[in-house]
Amino acid sequence: MKSFFKLVLANLTAIFIVIAGFFAFFIVLVALSSISETSDVKSNSVLTLDLKTKIIDSPSEDQEDLFSINNEEKAVLLFDVLQAINKAKTDDKIKGISIEADNMNAGITQLDDIRNALIDFKKSGKFVYAYGNTVSQGAYYLGSVADKYYLNPAGGIELKGLSAEVTFFKSFAEKYGIGIQVIRHGKFKAAVEPFLKDEISPENKEQLSTLLNDIWLNTSKKIATSRKISESEFKTITDSLYGYLPNLSLQYKLADQLIQKSEYDNIIKKKLKIDADKKLNKISFAKYADSKDSEGGKNKVAILYASGSINGGKGYDGIYSDNFRKEIKKLSEDDKVKAVVFRINSPGGSANASDEILFEMQQLKRKKPVVVSFGDYAASGGYYIAMGADKIFSEPNTLTGSIGVFGVIPYFKDLAAKNGIRSDAVTTNANSNMISAINGLSPGALTIMTRSVESTYQRFVHFVTVNRKKSFEEIDAVGGGRIWSGVRAKQIGLVDELGSLQDAINYAAKSANLKDYGVSTYPAKMSKFEQIFSSETDEDFSSRVIKNKIGKENFKIFQQFTDPNAKASVMMETPFSIKLN
């Protein structure tokens, strides 16, 4: 018996050592993967934007699979990319820029900003070349700004225009016995339309058509101008899908030459007077971009990034009210921060969390200039949290507005009955069982939630009227959940100016009377190690695994049916996201 216990103890000790060793090894790998790469810039170098570059708007978007230790894709902040291009203009070691991306992992307004920066870079006299194989529409939009565009002889350009496809769940839900109760304010509030109808409403079709045509007109005009093609001819090229065939891409001036990648590299070598057998010095944006904060002694303009859905509580992958309240108070108490640029890239989310963030921004505005910059979208709750600003800058293609409110409550009465499931509730009051997974909302709950949605809409419009200096009727007329492009938003007074993040920074510095200043970003980027073990998130490990497997958009739908907090919440959110895919 004594030897038996010794054997068991020895085995337990061995198992513990193995587990501890594996855990320690994993920690070391994660820590090593979090170390930033730096690289000296060699003379006669080419700054290269390739497939390994992921452009992100906010540090919180730099989410990695827990086990992606050797992931070659490098995330770079948009601000750092723009700073790198500006720096490269006067860097004697950088002779030009090469765009070598078939697909661009970037939003439409990010592509706009980078494109504008490249146009400015070309004024230095340095070259911008581009090469593609099978090129996405977004990658071509960016690459078309190049002096020369080279295409693989077996490649193609996915030039087709924009479309929006809405998927409807009403009949599916009815077929399988899933009930969905919807409360909304605004006939344009299309986030809930898939649960109410089996076809697109005239209102939603109208707003989508206006939005897509606004964005495509702006985008296609820039491509046509860069490629020296008339707008009418470019429309024919797009409608006919000529870009998909390399010979027609060449014929219709979408590309300048059909060559292999090695031939493209030789063209750059010749441009730089480098022998064909010598190595071409390329440096990625991830390595070249200076992402460090400004010198500590300087006065600062702070960029507060708000990217993703708006949620209550704590978290990193998105906008969480508890975290943002802390960040805003940091900025308020930091005497070196003289002005704040609130960079918003959000479709909205929780109405309650949006209200918490807006209140803190209003308090911050009393102490320092607050300037808002919109990214790809600033809609619904994303627009709401901007109402504490002194001035609002929007990109021309930003999805803006969506001033509306809704609530969605799924229940499973018919599905349960079909499978022999029913429920009885014992209550103390009329609406104790106000939200039931089987029976949905009680009559009293439906009444009170309808009133809650209406009062939240009234509060939303009130804050917009104060910030935009317009009447309730004027805002209500352009509200109702309707989404606008940045261009239209400027015309109807929902934003002050059309401009980039840099324009907002310049205005903030001017408002604070700053001439010599640095720029720092908040919240700080978390390393992979911190993302795994941080206590700053209420999201459990299983949720992270599910999100990683099914994707962020599908996870949001999953949450709507499984998260009791999401089901019971009044939401300010828009379903739209425009990508130049």
C-alpha positions in Angstrom: 0.0 0.0 0.0 2.9 2.3 0.8 4.4 1.7 -2.6 1.0 2.4 -4.2 0.8 5.8 -2.6 4.4 6.6 -3.6 3.5 5.7 -7.2 0.4 7.8 -7.2 2.3 10.8 -5.7 5.1 10.4 -8.3 2.6 10.3 -11.1 0.8 13.4 -9.8 4.1 15.2 -9.4 5.1 14.3 -13.0 1.7 15.5 -14.4 2.1 18.8 -12.4 5.6 19.3 -13.8 4.5 18.7 -17.4 1.5 21.0 -17.1 3.7 23.7 -15.4 6.4 23.3 -18.1 3.9 23.6 -20.9 2.3 26.6 -19.3 5.7 28.3 -18.8 6.6 27.5 -22.4 3.4 29.0 -23.7 3.9 32.1 -21.7 7.4 32.5 -23.1 6.1 32.1 -26.7 3.4 34.7 -26.1 5.9 37.1 -24.5 8.3 36.7 -27.4 5.6 37.2 -30.0 4.7 40.5 -28.3 8.1 42.0 -28.8 8.0 44.7 -31.4 10.2 44.4 -34.4 12.5 47.3 -35.3 14.6 47.7 -38.3 17.2 50.2 -39.5 16.3 51.8 -42.8 19.0 51.1 -45.4 19.9 53.6 -48.1 18.1 53.2 -51.4 15.1 51.6 -49.8 11.5 51.2 -50.9 8.6 51.6 -48.4 6.3 48.6 -49.2 2.6 48.1 -48.5 2.0 44.4 -48.9 -0.3 41.5 -48.0 1.2 41.2 -44.5 0.0 44.7 -43.5 -3.3 45.1 -41.7 -4.5 48.6 -41.3 -6.4 49.2 -38.1 -8.1 52.3 -36.8 -7.6 51.7 -33.1 -5.3 49.7 -30.9 -8.3 47.7 -29.7 -8.7 46.2 -33.2 -5.3 44.5 -32.9 -6.8 41.2 -31.7 -4.9 38.0 -32.4 -5.8 34.3 -32.1 -4.3 33.1 -28.8 -2.3 30.5 -30.7 -1.2 32.5 -33.7 2.4 32.8 -32.5 3.9 32.9 -36.0 1.2 35.0 -37.6 3.0 37.1 -40.3 0.3 39.7 -40.6 1.3 42.9 -38.8 -1.3 45.4 -37.7 -0.4 49.1 -38.1 -2.5 52.0 -36.9 -3.9 54.2 -39.6 -2.3 57.2 -37.9 1.1 55.6 -38.0 0.7 54.7 -41.7 -0.1 58.3 -42.5 2.8 59.5 -40.3 5.2 57.1 -42.1 4.2 58.3 -45.6 4.7 61.9 -44.4 8.1 61.1 -42.9 9.1 59.2 -46.1 8.7 62.3 -48.2 11.8 63.9 -46.7 13.7 60.7 -45.8 16.6 60.5 -48.2 16.9 56.7 -47.6 13.3 56.1 -48.9 13.3 56.5 -52.7 9.7 55.5 -53.4 6.7 53.5 -52.3 5.5 50.1 -53.7 2.0 48.9 -53.2 1.9 45.1 -53.5 -1.4 44.0 -52.0 -4.1 42.0 -53.8 -6.5 42.5 -50.9 -6.5 45.4 -48.5 -7.4 44.7 -44.9 -8.6 48.3 -44.3 -11.8 50.2 -44.2 -13.0 52.6 -46.9 -12.2 55.8 -45.1 -8.8 54.4 -44.2 -8.1 53.8 -47.9 -9.3 57.4 -48.6 -6.8 58.8 -46.1 -3.9 56.6 -47.3 -4.7 57.5 -50.9 -4.7 61.2 -50.1 -1.3 60.8 -48.2 0.1 59.1 -51.3 -1.0 61.9 -53.5 0.8 64.3 -51.2 3.9 62.0 -51.1 4.1 62.1 -54.9 4.7 65.9 -54.7 8.1 65.1 -53.4 9.1 63.7 -56.8 9.5 60.2 -55.5 7.8 57.3 -57.3 4.7 55.3 -56.3 4.3 52.0 -58.1 1.7 49.3 -57.7 1.6 45.6 -58.6 -1.3 43.1 -58.4 -2.3 39.5 -59.2 -6.0 39.0 -58.4 -6.8 42.4 -57.1 -9.8 43.3 -54.9 -11.7 46.5 -55.5 -10.4 48.1 -52.4 -6.8 47.3 -53.2 -7.2 48.7 -56.7 -8.9 51.8 -55.4 -5.7 52.4 -53.4 -3.3 51.2 -56.1 -4.8 53.3 -58.8 -3.2 56.4 -57.3 0.2 55.0 -58.4 2.3 56.5 -61.2 2.3 53.1 -62.8 0.1 50.1 -62.2 1.4 46.7 -63.2 -0.7 43.5 -63.4 0.1 39.8 -63.6 -0.5 38.4 -67.1 -2.8 35.8 -65.5 -4.4 38.1 -63.0 -7.4 40.4 -62.9 -9.1 43.4 -61.1 -12.3 42.9 -59.2 -14.0 46.1 -60.4 -17.7 45.8 -60.1 -19.2 48.6 -58.0 -21.0 48.4 -54.7 -24.0 46.4 -53.6 -25.9 45.7 -50.4 -27.6 42.3 -49.7 -30.1 42.1 -46.8 -30.9 38.7 -45.4 -34.3 38.2 -43.9 -35.2 35.8 -41.0 -39.0 36.3 -40.6 -40.1 33.2 -42.4 -37.3 31.1 -41.0 -38.2 32.1 -37.5 -41.9 31.3 -38.1 -41.1 28.0 -39.7 -39.1 26.8 -36.7 -41.3 28.4 -34.0 -39.1 31.2 -33.0 -41.0 34.4 -32.0 -39.3 37.8 -32.2 -40.7 40.9 -30.6 -39.4 44.1 -32.0 -39.7 47.6 -30.6 -38.2 50.5 -32.6 -38.4 54.2 -33.3 -37.6 55.2 -36.9 -38.9 53.8 -40.2 -35.3 53.8 -41.5 -34.0 51.7 -38.5 -33.2 48.7 -40.6 -31.3 46.8 -38.0 -34.5 45.0 -37.0 -36.1 44.8 -40.5 -34.8 41.2 -41.2 -37.0 40.0 -38.3 -40.1 41.9 -39.4 -40.2 41.4 -43.1 -39.4 39.0 -45.9 -38.3 41.7 -48.4 -36.6 45.1 -48.2 -38.8 48.0 -47.3 -39.1 51.1 -49.7 -37.5 53.2 -46.9 -34.5 50.9 -46.5 -34.1 50.5 -50.3 -34.1 54.3 -50.6 -31.5 54.9 -47.9 -29.2 52.1 -49.2 -29.4 53.3 -52.8 -28.6 56.9 -51.8 -25.7 55.8 -49.5 -24.1 53.4 -52.0 -24.4 55.8 -54.9 -22.9 58.6 -52.8 -19.9 56.4 -51.9 -19.4 54.9 -55.3 -19.7 58.3 -57.1 -16.9 59.6 -54.9 -14.8 56.4 -55.2 -15.2 55.8 -58.9 -14.5 59.4 -59.8 -11.1 59.2 -58.0 -10.1 56.0 -59.8 -11.1 57.4 -63.2 -9.2 60.6 -62.6 -6.0 58.8 -61.5 -6.1 56.4 -64.4 -7.1 59.3 -66.9 -10.3 57.6 -68.0 -13.5 59.5 -68.6 -16.3 58.9 -66.1 -18.6 57.5 -68.7 -16.0 55.1 -70.0 -15.2 54.0 -66.5 -18.8 53.2 -65.9 -18.9 51.0 -69.0 -15.7 49.3 -67.9 -17.2 48.6 -64.4 -20.6 47.5 -65.8 -18.9 45.1 -68.3 -16.5 43.6 -65.7 -13.6 44.3 -68.1 -11.2 44.4 -65.2 -11.5 40.6 -64.6 -9.6 39.9 -67.9 -6.0 41.1 -67.9 -5.9 41.9 -71.6 -9.0 44.1 -71.3 -7.5 45.7 -68.1 -4.6 46.7 -70.3 -6.7 47.7 -73.2 -9.0 50.0 -71.1 -6.1 51.6 -69.2 -6.8 50.0 -65.8 -3.2 48.7 -65.9 0.0 50.0 -67.6 1.7 46.7 -68.3 1.2 42.9 -67.8 4.3 41.5 -66.2 5.5 38.9 -63.6 6.4 39.9 -60.1 10.1 39.4 -60.6 10.0 41.7 -63.6 8.2 44.3 -61.5 11.0 44.1 -58.9 13.6 44.6 -61.8 11.7 47.7 -63.0 12.1 49.2 -59.5 15.8 48.2 -59.4 16.4 49.9 -62.7 14.6 53.0 -61.4 17.0 53.0 -58.4 20.0 52.1 -60.6 20.5 48.8 -58.8 22.0 45.8 -60.7 19.4 43.1 -61.5 21.3 40.5 -59.5 21.5 42.7 -56.4 19.0 42.7 -53.5 16.2 45.3 -53.5 15.9 46.9 -50.1 12.2 46.8 -49.0 10.9 47.9 -45.7 7.4 47.3 -44.5 5.1 50.0 -43.0 4.9 47.9 -39.8 8.7 48.3 -39.4 9.0 51.9 -40.7 6.1 53.5 -38.9 7.0 55.3 -35.7 4.3 54.2 -33.3 5.9 55.5 -30.2 4.2 58.3 -28.1 5.6 61.7 -28.3 8.3 63.0 -25.9 7.0 63.1 -22.4 8.0 66.7 -21.8 5.8 68.1 -24.6 2.3 69.3 -24.4 0.1 66.7 -26.0 -3.0 66.3 -28.2 -4.5 62.9 -27.2 -6.3 60.7 -29.6 -8.9 58.7 -27.8 -9.9 55.7 -30.0 -13.5 54.3 -29.9 -13.7 51.4 -32.3 -16.2 48.6 -32.5 -19.6 48.0 -30.9 -20.5 49.9 -27.7 -21.1 47.7 -24.6 -21.5 48.1 -20.9 -18.9 46.8 -18.4 -15.2 46.0 -19.1 -13.6 44.6 -22.2 -10.9 45.3 -24.8 -12.3 44.2 -28.2 -14.7 47.1 -28.7 -16.0 50.1 -26.8 -16.7 49.3 -23.1 -18.2 52.0 -20.9 -16.2 51.1 -17.7 -12.9 51.2 -19.6 -13.8 54.5 -21.4 -14.9 56.3 -18.3 -11.4 55.5 -16.8 -9.6 56.6 -20.0 -11.6 59.9 -20.2 -10.8 60.7 -16.5 -7.1 60.0 -17.2 -7.2 62.6 -20.0 -9.1 65.0 -17.9 -6.5 64.8 -15.1 -3.4 64.8 -17.3 -2.1 68.4 -17.4 0.1 67.7 -20.4 -3.0 66.8 -22.5 -4.2 70.1 -23.8 -6.8 68.9 -26.3 -8.5 65.6 -27.2 -9.4 64.1 -30.6 -12.2 61.5 -30.1 -11.7 59.1 -33.0 -15.0 57.2 -33.5 -15.4 54.1 -35.7 -18.5 52.5 -34.4 -22.0 51.3 -35.5 -23.3 51.8 -32.0 -24.6 49.3 -29.5 -25.9 49.6 -25.9 -28.0 52.8 -25.4 -27.1 52.8 -21.7 -23.3 52.4 -22.3 -23.5 55.1 -25.0 -25.1 57.5 -22.5 -22.4 56.8 -19.9 -19.6 57.6 -22.4 -21.4 60.8 -23.7 -21.7 62.1 -20.1 -18.0 61.7 -19.4 -17.1 63.4 -22.8 -19.3 66.3 -21.8 -17.4 66.7 -18.6 -14.1 66.5 -20.4 -15.2 69.2 -22.8 -15.6 71.6 -19.9 -11.9 71.4 -19.2 -10.3 70.9 -22.7 -11.1 71.2 -26.4 -12.7 68.0 -27.7 -12.7 67.4 -31.4 -14.4 64.4 -33.0 -13.1 62.5 -36.1 -15.3 59.9 -37.7 -13.8 56.8 -39.4 -15.7 54.2 -41.5 -18.9 54.7 -39.4 -20.3 56.8 -36.7 -23.8 55.6 -36.6 -26.5 55.4 -34.0 -24.7 55.0 -30.6 -21.5 55.8 -32.5 -23.0 59.2 -33.5 -24.6 59.7 -30.0 -21.2 59.6 -28.2 -20.0 62.4 -30.5 -22.5 64.9 -29.1 -20.0 66.1 -26.5 -17.7 67.6 -29.1 -16.7 71.2 -29.9 -16.4 70.3 -33.6 -17.1 67.1 -35.7 -15.0 66.1 -38.7 -16.3 63.3 -41.0 -14.8 61.5 -43.9 -16.8 61.8 -47.2 -17.6 58.1 -47.1 -18.3 57.8 -43.4 -21.6 56.0 -42.6 -23.1 58.7 -40.4 -26.3 59.3 -38.3 -28.8 56.5 -37.9 -30.5 58.5 -35.2 -32.9 55.8 -33.9 -33.4 53.2 -31.2 -34.7 49.6 -31.0 -35.1 46.5 -28.9 -35.2 42.9 -30.1 -36.5 40.1 -27.9 -36.5 36.5 -29.3 -38.6 33.8 -27.7 -39.3 30.1 -28.4 -42.9 29.3 -27.5 -43.9 27.5 -30.7 -40.5 25.7 -31.1 -40.8 24.5 -27.5 -44.4 23.3 -28.0 -43.4 21.3 -31.1 -40.9 19.5 -28.9 -43.1 18.9 -25.9 -41.7 21.8 -23.8 -43.9 24.3 -21.9 -43.4 26.4 -18.8 -45.3 27.7 -15.9 -44.3 30.7 -13.8 -45.0 31.5 -10.2 -44.8 35.3 -9.6 -45.3 37.8 -6.8 -46.2 40.7 -9.1 -47.9 41.4 -12.4 -44.7 41.5 -14.4 -42.2 39.5 -12.3 -41.7 37.2 -15.3 -41.4 40.1 -17.7 -38.9 38.4 -20.1 -39.3 34.7 -20.7 -37.3 32.6 -23.1 -40.5 30.6 -23.8 -43.2 33.2 -23.8 -41.4 36.4 -24.6 -42.4 39.8 -23.1 -45.3 40.1 -20.7 -48.0 42.7 -21.8 -46.8 45.1 -19.1 -43.1 44.7 -20.2 -44.0 45.3 -23.8 -45.7 48.5 -22.8 -42.9 49.8 -20.6 -40.1 48.8 -23.1 -42.0 50.7 -25.9 -42.0 53.7 -23.7 -38.3 53.2 -22.9 -37.5 53.1 -26.6 -39.5 56.2 -27.2 -37.9 58.1 -24.3 -34.4 57.0 -25.4 -35.1 58.4 -28.9 -36.3 61.7 -27.4 -33.1 61.8 -25.3 -31.0 61.0 -28.4 -32.6 63.8 -30.4 -32.3 66.2 -27.5 -28.5 65.9 -27.3 -28.2 66.2 -31.1 -30.3 69.4 -31.1 -28.0 70.9 -28.5 -24.8 70.0 -30.2 -25.9 70.7 -33.8 -27.9 73.8 -32.7 -31.1 72.7 -34.5 -34.7 72.2 -33.5 -36.2 68.8 -32.6 -38.2 68.9 -35.8 -35.1 69.5 -38.0 -33.2 66.6 -36.4 -36.3 64.3 -36.4 -36.7 64.9 -40.1 -33.2 63.5 -40.9 -33.3 61.0 -38.0 -35.7 58.1 -37.8 -32.8 55.7 -38.0 -31.7 56.9 -41.5 -28.0 56.5 -42.4 -26.2 59.1 -44.4 -22.8 59.4 -46.2 -20.4 61.9 -44.7 -21.0 64.2 -47.7 -24.8 64.2 -47.1 -24.2 64.6 -43.3 -22.3 67.8 -43.9 -25.0 69.1 -46.2 -27.8 68.5 -43.6 -25.7 69.7 -40.7 -25.0 66.5 -38.8 -21.3 67.2 -39.0 -19.2 70.4 -39.2 -16.5 69.6 -41.7 -15.3 66.9 -44.1 -11.8 66.0 -43.1 -9.3 63.4 -42.0 -8.0 62.4 -38.6 -5.0 64.7 -39.2 -7.4 67.6 -39.9 -9.0 67.0 -36.6 -5.7 66.9 -34.8 -4.6 70.1 -36.5 -7.9 71.8 -35.4 -7.6 70.5 -31.8 -4.0 71.8 -31.5 -5.2 75.2 -32.9 -8.1 75.3 -30.4 -5.6 74.7 -27.5 -3.1 77.3 -29.0 -0.4 74.7 -29.4 2.4 75.2 -31.8 4.9 72.6 -30.5 3.2 69.5 -29.4 3.2 65.7 -29.4 0.5 63.2 -30.2 -0.3 60.2 -27.9 -2.9 57.5 -28.2 -5.5 56.1 -25.8 -6.2 53.5 -24.7 -2.8 52.0 -24.9 -2.3 48.9 -27.0 -2.4 45.6 -25.0 0.2 42.9 -25.8 -1.0 39.4 -26.6 0.0 38.4 -23.1 -2.1 41.1 -21.5 -5.1 40.3 -23.7 -5.1 36.7 -22.5 -4.6 37.4 -18.8 -6.0 40.9 -18.3 -8.7 41.3 -15.7 -10.0 44.2 -17.8 -12.6 42.0 -19.5 -15.8 40.3 -18.5 -15.6 38.1 -21.6 -14.8 34.5 -20.6 -12.4 32.2 -22.4 -15.2 30.2 -24.1 -16.8 33.4 -25.6 -13.4 34.4 -27.0 -13.0 30.9 -28.6 -16.5 31.0 -30.1 -15.9 34.6 -31.4 -12.6 33.5 -33.0 -14.3 30.5 -34.7 -17.5 32.1 -36.1 -16.3 35.7 -36.6 -17.3 38.9 -34.9 -20.5 39.5 -37.0 -21.9 36.0 -36.4 -21.0 36.3 -32.8 -23.1 39.4 -32.4 -26.1 37.4 -33.7 -25.3 34.6 -31.4 -25.2 37.0 -28.5 -28.6 38.4 -29.4 -30.1 35.0 -28.7 -28.0 33.8 -25.8 -26.9 36.8 -23.8 -29.7 37.9 -21.3 -28.1 41.4 -21.0 -28.2 41.9 -24.8 -31.8 40.6 -25.1 -33.1 43.0 -22.5 -31.2 46.1 -23.7 -32.4 49.1 -25.6 -30.0 49.4 -28.5 -28.6 52.3 -30.6 -27.0 50.3 -33.5 -26.9 50.2 -37.3 -26.3 47.0 -39.3 -24.5 48.6 -42.2 -20.8 48.3 -43.0 -19.4 49.4 -46.4 -16.4 47.5 -47.7 -14.7 47.9 -51.1 -14.5 44.1 -51.5 
